[in-house]
């Protein structure tokens, strides 16, 4: 088991490595402890301090420092995993220790069901918009025709 102080040293070393790799100053935006380690959130200093989106790190994920052995794991999450409601902690436990995610299948099925409902709603909206456009086009044609008769 490693201590918080050891984890902080590992964190600082990793931030330096990331800064060198990205050729930009990478800073911590969060450092959260959980039962198996610490989660390091990070981004470029230019983005964090000035909000300059062109310097925002997209898809970089997080770094996990494991309490048991001090190992460092990069964990990138997919937005769908977040929509389903999987936490970084759950994903790490599954990836590193093969600990199953509680109700994983049910959560995926619930997400898929909601996604299907949303798709059907979108289809209905699209059909309605197309129908309105057709009606407006037909109305304009009839209006022009009638207008030309009286000119």
Phi and psi in degrees as a GROMACS rama.xvg file:
@    title "Ramachandran Plot"
@    xaxis  label "Phi"
@    yaxis  label "Psi"
@TYPE xy
-106.248  157.568  UNK-2
-90.6182  169.645  UNK-3
-60.1279  -41.0293  UNK-4
-61.0488  -42.0573  UNK-5
-65.6601  -39.5404  UNK-6
-63.7748  -38.1801  UNK-7
-65.1354  -37.1742  UNK-8
-65.4527  -42.5236  UNK-9
-62.8323  -43.7068  UNK-10
-57.4621  -49.2928  UNK-11
-61.5753  -40.7846  UNK-12
-63.7811  -42.4326  UNK-13
-66.1283  -39.745  UNK-14
-62.7413  -38.3764  UNK-15
-64.5364  -43.183  UNK-16
-61.568  -43.6741  UNK-17
-64.0379  -40.6525  UNK-18
-60.8602  -42.4118  UNK-19
-66.0823  -43.4853  UNK-20
-64.1354  -44.7208  UNK-21
-84.4633  -8.3632  UNK-22
54.6571  44.7459  UNK-23
-158.72  157.082  UNK-24
-79.8613  113.819  UNK-25
-99.3648  130.142  UNK-26
-123.98  160.229  UNK-27
-74.027  134.309  UNK-28
-112.623  -7.64624  UNK-29
-173.86  151.747  UNK-30
-148.204  102.046  UNK-31
-115.986  131.661  UNK-32
-89.0529  141.794  UNK-33
-139.83  177.458  UNK-34
-56.5572  -29.9021  UNK-35
-104.594  -1.992  UNK-36
165.279  -150.406  UNK-37
-128.795  142.337  UNK-38
-104.964  124.579  UNK-39
-103.961  116.64  UNK-40
-97.7577  141.837  UNK-41
-151.056  161.726  UNK-42
-164.05  176.164  UNK-43
-74.217  144.955  UNK-44
-61.4339  -38.5471  UNK-45
-61.2191  -38.5241  UNK-46
-70.9101  -47.8428  UNK-47
-62.9923  -44.2276  UNK-48
-84.1284  -31.6393  UNK-49
-116.131  -8.35833  UNK-50
70.4982  18.3688  UNK-51
-76.0994  102.726  UNK-52
-63.2726  -24.3049  UNK-53
-65.8856  -14.0701  UNK-54
-103.039  2.02647  UNK-55
-70.1951  134.613  UNK-56
-85.7816  115.854  UNK-57
-103.871  135.299  UNK-58
76.5116  10.0737  UNK-59
-75.798  -23.7609  UNK-60
74.2223  -145.736  UNK-61
-134.633  168.732  UNK-62
-114.271  133.005  UNK-63
-109.298  129.523  UNK-64
-106.309  117.124  UNK-65
-77.9401  131.644  UNK-66
-67.6455  -32.4133  UNK-67
-69.5242  -44.3193  UNK-68
-131.582  0.0386433  UNK-69
76.5171  7.22478  UNK-70
-68.0522  153.544  UNK-71
-113.206  128.963  UNK-72
-126.561  128.342  UNK-73
-85.1569  131.36  UNK-74
-129.649  112.128  UNK-75
-99.5496  135.278  UNK-76
-108.091  152.492  UNK-77
-96.726  142.593  UNK-78
-52.5741  -33.5099  UNK-79
-62.628  -38.2488  UNK-80
-60.9536  -37.3459  UNK-81
-71.2327  -39.4648  UNK-82
-61.6698  -39.5063  UNK-83
-66.9015  -28.949  UNK-84
105.001  15.3856  UNK-85
-73.6819  135.76  UNK-86
-89.8532  161.956  UNK-87
-59.8138  -39.7559  UNK-88
-60.0185  -45.5374  UNK-89
-63.0091  -43.2256  UNK-90
-64.9483  -39.3024  UNK-91
-65.9658  -45.008  UNK-92
-58.208  -40.686  UNK-93
-69.4725  -44.9978  UNK-94
-68.1655  -46.3799  UNK-95
-85.4491  -40.7787  UNK-96
-116.02  4.55006  UNK-97
56.4972  32.714  UNK-98
-84.9634  119.687  UNK-99
-63.242  148.891  UNK-100
-79.8705  129.406  UNK-101
-60.5586  128.669  UNK-102
55.8273  32.9482  UNK-103
-56.5251  -51.0137  UNK-104
-63.9463  -42.1458  UNK-105
-63.5842  -39.0999  UNK-106
-67.4533  -39.8513  UNK-107
-65.2657  -44.2352  UNK-108
-63.4476  -40.5645  UNK-109
-63.845  -41.225  UNK-110
-62.4678  -47.3175  UNK-111
-61.1162  -40.4347  UNK-112
-62.9714  -46.334  UNK-113
-64.3602  -37.57  UNK-114
-63.1056  -42.8768  UNK-115
-61.9125  -43.0372  UNK-116
-59.7901  -44.5946  UNK-117
-63.6174  -39.5359  UNK-118
-62.9382  -42.7218  UNK-119
-63.3147  -41.0129  UNK-120
-61.2868  -43.3428  UNK-121
-62.7294  -41.946  UNK-122
-60.1513  -44.3752  UNK-123
-61.102  -44.1173  UNK-124
-60.6982  -43.7997  UNK-125
-62.2766  -45.122  UNK-126
-60.9964  -42.4194  UNK-127
-63.3399  -43.8082  UNK-128
-63.1081  -41.677  UNK-129
-63.2079  -42.7524  UNK-130
-63.1569  -43.1558  UNK-131
-61.7384  -41.4404  UNK-132
-63.6571  -43.7083  UNK-133
-60.2347  -45.9224  UNK-134
-62.4428  -41.9631  UNK-135
-64.2889  -41.0778  UNK-136
-63.781  -45.4779  UNK-137
-61.7697  -43.0804  UNK-138
-61.4128  -43.3465  UNK-139
-63.127  -40.7462  UNK-140
-62.5405  -46.8038  UNK-141
-63.3547  -42.2673  UNK-142
-60.5867  -46.2303  UNK-143
-61.4477  -42.5133  UNK-144
-62.6823  -46.9071  UNK-145
-64.6311  -40.1171  UNK-146
-62.1302  -42.2304  UNK-147
-66.3223  -29.3792  UNK-148
-68.0227  -30.3505  UNK-149
-98.0412  2.15361  UNK-150
